[in-house]
Amino acid sequence: MSLSSILSADAIDSAIKDCQAADSFCPKKFFQVCGLSKKSAQDVKKVFGILDNDGSGFIEEEELKFFLQRFSPGARVLTDKETKAFLCAADDDSDGRIGADEFQAMVLS
């Protein structure tokens, strides 16, 4: 399954363009612009599965760095500052990684 089967290519492009500059990525805004925040809980879980590159059931810091590239291969890598801020914003149980429920709560809240 690909992200483009859940989100429109135009919406993904708009979201990527919105955060091209270093340190301009805001997860909540990205989810709104790409349309993920308007999707069903089931669709958000599917997206989580795609983003969980190693299939561990969690998105770890190393996977977060390449978050934008999962949406568009030519996109930039997140800065360390953006990666840490994203992790802090979603990691409710402070275990250093984002689980499916934490991701869903962040996207849909």
N, C-alpha and C positions, 0 to 999 in steps of 0.2 A: 504494500500500500504506500502511496506517496502523499505528501502534503497537498499537492494540487488536486487530489481527489476529494479533499475536504474543504479547501480554501481556493478561491479563484486566483489565477495567476496574476491578474491585475492588482488584486488586494495585497498579495504577497509583495509584488514590485513596489507598491506605494509604501508599504511598511518598511521595506529595506531602504528605500530612498529617504524616508523620514529620519533615519538614524545613521546616515553615511559618515558623519563626522565623528571622530573619536570622542568618547565620553558623552555622546548624545543619546545613547540607548536607554529607554525607559520601558521595562517589561509591560506595565499596564497599558501604556500608550500603544506599544507594538501590538499587543493582543487586540486592542480596539481597532487599530487601523487595518490589520490583516483580516479582521472579522472573526477571529477565534472566540472572542468574548461573547459573541452572539450565537455560538454553536451550542449543541446539546452537550450534556455531561458525557455522554457516550463518545461523541466526536472528540472532545477534549482528551479523553482517555486514549483514543486512537492516536492522536497527535503525540501524547506523552510516549506511547510505545515507539513511535518513529524517532523521537528525540533521544530516547534511552538507547544510545548507540551500541552499548555492550550487552544489552538485555538483562541488566542486573536488577531491574525493578526500581532503579533510582537514577536520577540525573546528577552526576557528580560534577565538581568544579571543572575538571578537565573537559568534560562534555559541554559544559556551559560556554566555554571559550569559543567553541565552534557553533554555537546556537544559531546564529544568522545564516551560516553556510548550510545548515540543514534545510533552510527555507529556500535559499538561492546559492548555488555553488560558488558564484563569483563574489559573494558578499564578504565583508571584512570580518576579522576575528574580533571578539569583544576584548576590550582592554582589561587589565587586572582589576582596575577600580570598578568597572561595569560588572564584571563577573562576580566579584565579592558582594556588590550591592544587590544583584539579582539573587544570589544565594541567600543572603540575609533576609531579603524581602519574602522569600518563599519557604525557607527552612524553619517551620514552626516548632519543631522539636529539637532544634539545635544539634542535629547529628552530622552536620556538614554535607548533607546531600538533600535532594528534593525527591520525595516520594510522589506517587501518582495522585494521592489525595491532596497533598500540599500543592501540587501543580494545578490541579482542578480548582482548588479553593482560590488560588491567586488569579487564575484566568477568569473565573466566573463571579468573583466578588466585586 
